[in-house]
Amino acid sequence: MTDQPDELLPTTRRALLHRIAVAQAEGRTPSLAAGVVRDGQLVWSGARSMVDGHAPTPDVQYRIGSLTKTFVAVLVLRLRDEGLLDLADQLARHLPGTPADDATIAQLLAHTAGLAAETPGPWWERTDGSLRPGLDDLLEPGAAVKHPAGRLHHYSNPGYALLGALVERLRGEPWGEVLRREVLAPLGMDRTTVLPEHPHAGGFAVHPWADVMLPEPLTDTGLMGPAGQLWSTVADLARWAAFLAAGDDKVLAADTLAEMRRPATGPEDANWTSAYGLGLQLRRDEGRVLYGHTGSMPGFTAGLWVSEQDGLAAVALSNATTGANTSLLAAELIALTAEHEPRLPEPWRPLPEVDEELLALTGPWYWGTSAQALRLRADRALELTPLSGGARSSRFRAEPDGTWTGLDNYYAGETLRVVRAADGTVSHLDLGSFVLTREPYGPAAAVPGGVDPDGWQAF
């Protein structure tokens, strides 16, 4: 239950419409369509067109370019979650004989395999896939690797073509059909397709120095399809944004999606503005961290961002090769909505039940002289917060065996357990070998290395 209205306020809607009108006019794009998602629902959509009275509806398809990669990454993570592969596997284990045999699946997902950015030969985005009939045609033999694997982020379109081929090899059918059955159908995304279906926008190039246009070819890129072939709509991408935010157990669990949006390589400096996870781009914009992806193909650009802290997402689509910055526009639509209608916090509510033993664990604990506070949350979860400032809290998920697993920050993946004395009373907490006691260096506490028998002294 939420106190937010289902639809946006008129002032918010007007501000959003004004923003996309400016983007369409200044970007000189034949049409532009956009939408805002709040708490999983499309609460606003708008469009502008060069033809009066014929603005596209949220059901009109646009080509979404590299947003396709987010869908392919979900297919690969489904294979991992089913146990059919490990992200540390080399590609050759499942798809041998390509110029990227030594690349790991994780490196391909994160663009850290060091592979070439583009295919050899003609520009793949404007030429038919029949020009690249085999996997060997996607990368230049002997020159496929441009950087040492795992060292840096170097965007590679052929790398995602190989991931699509990997999906086909392990599923035994075309990646587009796998996507339709395993992802699109369960999410109700029946207007997302490999090839365009009416109604769809035509793609155009707009002359840089004159207000004239040229149609762009609508190509089937064949084996390169997983890098940028998909067509979709504002309405379908709103569903996709809602899925990326919350997950859906029919498709992919929320924990796996959280893994996808963690940066796979460290930012180059403290003032980073962009990063890349496992198939998801990250962007830092006006104090908020966004995740999603951008896309472009000849005749089209696309942007989709999700802001977890605001409970918002936005989509922007255009049908011009350049001009409208749909990536920036989608980020600005989130910022505008958050400014006009900031998210209301959930009301505080007490726990529905309490375990007295867990309640007794709450309060101050000490790692040496470092004071920590342990708090009880819903579903038997715990939160450990340093009281000295600077360090961030860590959340812990309760496990069936009576332990807890760290979910974030320094203790992510580490085990927290309660250690009891011979009489059954709590002796201390063990957190990945760190001992937390009820008082700092208590003389009777189980402190590694022992405690001076004279205790605390004045000098």
C-alpha positions in Angstrom: 0.0 0.0 0.0 1.3 3.5 -0.9 0.2 7.1 -0.3 1.4 8.0 -3.8 -1.4 8.6 -6.4 -1.5 6.1 -9.2 -1.0 8.8 -11.8 1.4 11.7 -11.7 0.2 15.2 -10.8 -0.7 17.6 -13.7 2.3 19.8 -13.0 4.6 16.8 -13.2 3.0 15.6 -16.4 3.4 19.0 -17.9 7.1 19.2 -17.0 7.7 15.8 -18.5 5.9 16.7 -21.7 7.8 19.9 -22.0 11.1 18.1 -21.6 10.4 15.6 -24.4 9.0 18.3 -26.6 12.3 20.2 -26.2 14.3 17.0 -26.9 12.3 16.3 -30.1 12.6 19.8 -31.4 16.3 20.4 -30.5 17.3 16.9 -31.3 15.5 17.2 -34.7 14.2 13.7 -34.5 11.1 12.7 -36.5 9.4 11.3 -33.4 10.2 10.6 -29.8 8.3 8.5 -27.3 9.0 8.2 -23.6 7.5 6.8 -20.4 8.0 6.9 -16.6 7.6 3.9 -14.3 6.9 4.3 -10.6 6.9 1.3 -8.2 6.6 -1.1 -11.2 3.8 0.7 -13.1 3.8 2.9 -16.2 2.4 6.1 -14.7 3.1 8.5 -17.6 3.8 8.2 -21.3 4.2 10.9 -23.9 5.3 11.4 -27.4 6.1 14.1 -30.0 6.2 13.8 -33.7 6.9 15.8 -36.8 3.4 14.9 -38.1 0.7 16.9 -36.3 -1.8 14.7 -34.6 0.1 11.5 -35.2 2.4 11.1 -32.2 3.3 7.4 -31.6 1.4 5.5 -28.9 3.2 3.5 -26.2 2.5 0.4 -28.4 4.6 1.6 -31.4 7.8 -0.3 -31.9 11.3 1.3 -32.1 14.6 -0.4 -32.5 16.3 -0.5 -29.2 19.9 -1.3 -30.2 22.2 -2.3 -27.3 19.3 -2.5 -24.8 19.2 -6.0 -26.4 22.2 -6.8 -24.4 20.3 -6.7 -21.2 17.9 -9.4 -22.5 20.8 -11.6 -23.6 22.5 -11.2 -20.2 19.4 -12.3 -18.5 19.3 -15.4 -20.7 22.9 -16.2 -19.7 22.3 -15.7 -16.0 19.3 -18.0 -16.2 21.7 -20.7 -17.6 24.0 -20.0 -14.7 21.3 -20.2 -12.1 20.2 -23.5 -13.5 23.7 -24.9 -13.1 24.3 -25.3 -16.9 27.4 -23.0 -16.8 29.6 -21.1 -14.4 30.5 -17.4 -15.1 34.2 -18.4 -14.6 33.9 -20.9 -17.4 35.9 -20.2 -20.5 33.7 -19.8 -23.6 35.5 -22.8 -25.2 34.0 -25.1 -22.6 30.6 -24.6 -24.1 31.2 -23.0 -27.5 34.6 -24.1 -28.8 36.4 -23.0 -31.9 35.7 -19.2 -31.8 38.4 -16.5 -31.7 37.4 -15.8 -28.1 37.9 -19.4 -26.7 39.9 -18.1 -23.7 37.4 -15.4 -22.6 35.3 -16.2 -19.6 31.5 -15.8 -19.7 31.7 -13.2 -16.9 34.3 -11.2 -19.0 32.0 -11.3 -22.1 29.0 -10.1 -20.0 31.0 -7.3 -18.5 33.0 -6.3 -21.7 36.3 -7.1 -19.9 37.4 -9.9 -22.3 39.6 -7.4 -24.2 37.8 -8.3 -27.5 37.6 -5.9 -30.4 34.7 -3.5 -30.3 33.4 -4.2 -33.8 33.4 -6.9 -36.5 35.9 -6.9 -39.4 34.6 -6.0 -42.8 31.6 -3.7 -43.5 29.7 -1.9 -40.8 27.6 -4.6 -39.3 24.8 -2.3 -38.2 23.9 -1.3 -41.8 24.6 -4.6 -43.6 22.8 -7.9 -43.8 23.8 -10.7 -41.5 24.5 -13.0 -44.5 27.8 -11.2 -44.9 28.9 -12.7 -41.6 27.6 -16.3 -41.9 29.8 -18.0 -39.2 31.1 -17.2 -35.8 34.6 -16.9 -37.2 33.4 -13.9 -39.2 32.5 -11.9 -36.1 36.1 -11.3 -35.0 39.3 -11.0 -37.0 41.4 -14.1 -36.5 44.7 -13.2 -34.8 43.5 -9.8 -33.9 40.4 -10.5 -31.9 41.9 -9.5 -28.6 42.9 -5.9 -28.1 43.6 -5.8 -24.4 44.6 -8.3 -21.7 41.5 -10.1 -20.4 40.1 -8.9 -17.2 42.1 -5.7 -16.9 39.7 -3.1 -18.2 36.3 -2.4 -19.7 36.4 -2.4 -23.5 32.9 -2.5 -25.1 32.6 -5.4 -27.5 29.5 -6.0 -29.8 30.9 -9.3 -31.1 31.3 -10.4 -27.5 27.5 -10.3 -27.1 27.0 -12.0 -30.4 29.0 -14.9 -29.0 26.9 -14.9 -25.8 23.8 -15.2 -28.0 25.4 -18.2 -29.8 26.2 -19.7 -26.4 22.5 -19.5 -25.5 21.6 -21.2 -28.8 24.2 -24.0 -28.2 23.0 -24.8 -24.7 19.2 -24.4 -25.4 19.3 -26.0 -28.9 17.2 -23.3 -30.6 17.6 -19.7 -31.8 18.3 -17.1 -29.1 15.2 -15.1 -30.1 12.9 -18.0 -29.6 14.5 -18.8 -26.3 14.0 -15.1 -25.3 10.4 -15.2 -26.3 9.5 -18.3 -24.4 11.6 -17.9 -21.3 11.5 -14.1 -20.7 9.1 -12.1 -22.9 6.1 -14.3 -22.6 6.2 -14.7 -18.8 6.6 -10.9 -18.5 3.8 -10.1 -20.9 6.1 -8.4 -23.4 4.4 -9.5 -26.6 5.5 -6.3 -28.5 9.2 -7.0 -28.2 10.5 -8.9 -31.2 13.7 -9.7 -33.2 12.2 -8.2 -36.4 9.8 -5.3 -36.6 6.1 -5.8 -36.4 3.5 -3.2 -37.2 2.9 -0.6 -35.9 6.6 0.4 -35.9 8.6 3.5 -36.5 10.8 3.9 -39.5 14.4 4.9 -38.9 15.9 8.0 -40.4 19.2 9.9 -40.7 18.8 13.7 -40.3 21.3 15.9 -42.2 23.6 17.6 -39.8 23.4 21.0 -41.6 19.9 21.0 -43.1 16.4 19.9 -42.0 16.2 17.0 -44.5 16.0 13.3 -43.9 17.2 10.0 -45.3 15.7 6.6 -44.6 18.0 4.2 -42.8 18.0 0.5 -43.9 16.0 -1.9 -41.6 18.5 -4.8 -41.5 18.5 -8.3 -40.1 22.0 -8.5 -38.6 22.0 -12.3 -38.3 24.6 -13.6 -35.8 25.2 -10.1 -34.6 21.5 -9.8 -33.5 22.2 -10.3 -29.8 24.3 -7.1 -29.8 21.4 -4.9 -30.9 18.6 -6.4 -33.0 15.5 -6.1 -30.8 12.5 -3.9 -31.4 10.3 -2.9 -28.5 7.8 -0.3 -27.2 7.5 2.2 -24.4 4.9 -0.1 -22.8 7.0 -3.2 -23.0 10.1 -1.5 -21.8 8.2 -0.2 -18.8 7.6 -3.9 -18.0 11.2 -4.6 -18.5 12.3 -1.7 -16.2 9.9 -3.0 -13.5 11.5 -6.5 -13.9 15.0 -5.1 -13.7 14.0 -3.3 -10.5 12.3 -6.1 -8.6 12.9 -9.4 -10.4 10.4 -12.1 -11.2 10.9 -15.7 -10.0 9.4 -16.9 -13.3 12.4 -15.3 -15.1 15.2 -14.3 -12.8 15.4 -13.8 -9.0 16.0 -10.4 -7.5 19.3 -11.5 -6.0 20.6 -12.4 -9.4 19.5 -9.0 -10.8 21.3 -7.3 -7.9 24.4 -9.2 -8.9 24.1 -8.0 -12.5 24.1 -4.3 -11.5 27.2 -4.4 -9.4 30.2 -2.9 -11.2 32.3 -5.7 -12.7 35.4 -3.5 -12.8 36.4 -0.7 -10.5 35.9 2.9 -11.5 38.9 4.7 -12.8 38.6 7.5 -10.2 36.5 8.5 -7.2 34.4 10.9 -9.4 33.1 8.1 -11.7 30.0 8.8 -13.7 29.6 5.4 -15.5 30.4 1.8 -14.9 29.3 -1.6 -16.2 28.0 -4.7 -14.5 26.9 -8.0 -16.0 24.9 -6.8 -19.0 23.8 -3.6 -17.2 25.3 -0.1 -17.5 25.5 2.1 -14.4 25.3 5.9 -14.4 25.8 8.4 -11.6 23.6 11.4 -12.2 22.8 14.3 -9.9 23.6 12.3 -6.7 21.6 9.1 -7.8 23.0 5.9 -9.2 21.0 4.6 -12.2 21.2 1.3 -13.9 19.9 0.1 -17.2 21.3 0.5 -20.7 21.5 2.7 -23.8 21.1 1.7 -27.4 21.6 2.9 -30.9 21.3 1.5 -34.4 21.1 3.4 -37.7 17.8 5.3 -37.5 17.2 4.8 -33.8 18.4 5.6 -30.2 17.1 4.3 -26.9 17.7 4.9 -23.2 16.3 3.0 -20.1 17.4 3.8 -16.6 16.2 2.6 -13.2 16.6 4.6 -9.9 16.3 2.2 -7.0 16.4 5.0 -4.4 13.5 6.8 -6.1 11.4 3.8 -7.0 11.4 5.2 -10.6 12.4 4.2 -14.1 12.2 6.0 -17.4 12.4 5.0 -21.1 13.1 7.3 -24.1 13.0 6.2 -27.7 13.7 8.1 -30.9 13.9 7.3 -34.6 16.9 9.3 -35.7 20.4 8.0 -36.0 21.7 11.0 -34.0 20.3 14.1 -32.4 18.1 13.3 -29.4 20.2 12.2 -26.5 17.8 9.5 -25.2 20.2 8.3 -22.6 20.4 11.8 -21.0 16.6 12.3 -21.5 15.6 9.1 -19.6 17.8 10.2 -16.7 16.3 13.7 -16.7 12.8 12.3 -16.7 13.6 10.4 -13.5 15.1 13.5 -12.0 12.1 15.7 -13.0 9.6 13.2 -11.5 11.6 12.8 -8.3 11.8 16.6 -7.9 8.1 17.1 -8.4 7.0 14.1 -6.5 9.7 12.8 -4.1 9.2 9.3 -2.9 7.4 8.9 0.4 9.1 6.6 2.9 7.1 3.5 3.9 5.3 4.1 7.3 7.1 2.7 10.3 5.4 -0.5 11.5 6.4 -2.8 14.3 7.4 -6.4 13.6 4.5 -8.8 13.5 6.2 -11.2 15.9 9.4 -11.3 17.9 11.8 -14.1 18.9 13.1 -13.4 22.4 16.5 -15.0 21.8 17.0 -12.8 18.7 15.8 -9.7 20.6 18.4 -10.5 23.3 21.2 -10.3 20.7 20.4 -6.7 19.8 22.3 -3.7 21.1 26.0 -2.9 21.4 28.7 -5.3 20.5 32.5 -4.6 20.3 35.1 -5.8 17.8 38.1 -4.9 20.0 37.3 -1.3 20.9 35.2 -0.7 17.8 31.6 -0.2 18.9 28.9 -1.8 16.7 25.1 -1.9 17.0 23.1 -5.0 16.1 19.5 -4.4 15.1 16.7 -6.9 14.4 14.8 -6.5 11.2 11.9 -8.3 9.5 12.2 -12.0 8.6 14.8 -12.6 11.3 17.3 -10.4 9.4 20.0 -8.5 11.2 21.8 -5.2 10.6 25.2 -4.4 12.0 26.2 -0.7 12.1 29.5 0.7 13.2 29.0 3.5 15.7 32.3 5.3 15.1 31.1 6.8 11.8 32.5 6.5 8.3 32.0 2.8 7.8 28.7 1.6 6.2 26.2 -0.8 7.8 25.9 -4.5 6.6 22.7 -6.4 6.4 22.5 -10.1 7.1 20.0 -12.7 5.8 18.8 -15.4 8.1 19.7 -19.0 7.0 17.8 -22.2 7.9 20.8 -23.5 9.9 20.7 -20.6 12.4 23.4 -18.5 10.9 23.3 -15.3 8.9 24.9 -14.4 5.5 26.1 -10.9 4.8 24.4 -9.1 1.9 26.5 -6.0 1.3 29.6 -4.0 1.9 32.6 -5.6 3.6 30.7 -8.6 5.0 29.0 -9.5 1.7 28.9 -13.4 1.6 30.5 -13.7 5.0 28.8 -15.9 7.8 27.7 -14.5 11.1 27.1 -17.1 13.8 26.2 -17.0 17.5 28.7 -18.9 19.7 27.5 -20.3 23.0 29.3 -21.2 26.2 29.0 -24.7 27.7 26.0 -23.6 29.8 24.1 -22.4 26.7 24.5 -18.7 27.2 25.8 -16.5 24.4 29.6 -16.2 24.5 30.2 -14.0 21.4 29.4 -13.5 17.8 31.7 -14.9 15.1 31.7 -12.9 11.9 34.1 -14.3 9.4 36.6 -15.0 12.2 36.0 -11.6 13.8 34.9 -11.9 17.4 32.3 -9.5 18.7 31.9 -9.3 22.5 29.5 -7.5 24.8 32.2 -5.3 26.2 35.5 -4.1 24.8 38.2 -6.6 25.7 36.3 -8.0 28.6 38.5 -10.1 30.8 36.2 -13.1 30.5 35.5 -12.6 26.8 36.7 -15.0 24.1 39.1 -12.5 22.5 41.7 -13.9 20.1 45.1 -13.6 21.7 43.6 -13.2 25.2 43.3 -10.1 27.4 45.8 -8.8 29.8 44.8 -10.1 33.3 45.3 -6.6 34.8 42.5 -5.3 32.6 42.1 -1.6 31.7 44.7 0.6 33.3 45.6 4.3 33.7 49.0 5.4 32.6 
